[in-house]
Amino acid sequence: EAPDLFDAVSKRAINQIVTFNSQGMANTLWAYASLNCEAPDLFEAFFSSAVTNLDEYDEQIIGNLLWVLAVMNTNSDKASPLFSFLSTKYQKKNMLLSIELMCQLHQASLWFTMELGQNSLLPKTLTKECQAAFTSKRTTISKL
């Protein structure tokens, strides 16, 4: 690993946060999460921005952000608004979910409820749909 490099990239990204779109933020956070590289200031800045601007984020990006939180087991206070936003969109029937996204949501929800001991914020019907997608899909074990 190259901690000095990741620290420098993190600082630069925070300083240029306004230049990132939702996809860029999600990709940057996933890069750190996939390498299990902690960057608390980066995570705080990017997740705070995401929570403030959720209307600009589609379901896939929000699902990816929830997955980042679950993988890193960090910033759990940022998960509630993300789950709540998805729940509201789902109840308004204002979103399309891929099988992959439903599997991701199922796993993130398990992290939120089992690891953190929180009550699920997803509607029961969505929880069941996500669980069904997860159990019906041929899954592979994460390498993380």
Secondary structure, DSSP 8 states (H G I E B T S, - for coil): --HHHHHHHHHHHHHTGGG--HHHHHHHHHHHHHTT---HHHHHHHHHHHHHTGGG--HHHHHHHHHHHHHHT--GGGHHHHHHHHHHHHHTT-----HHHHHHHHHHHHIIIIIS-----S-HHHHHHHHHHHHHS-------
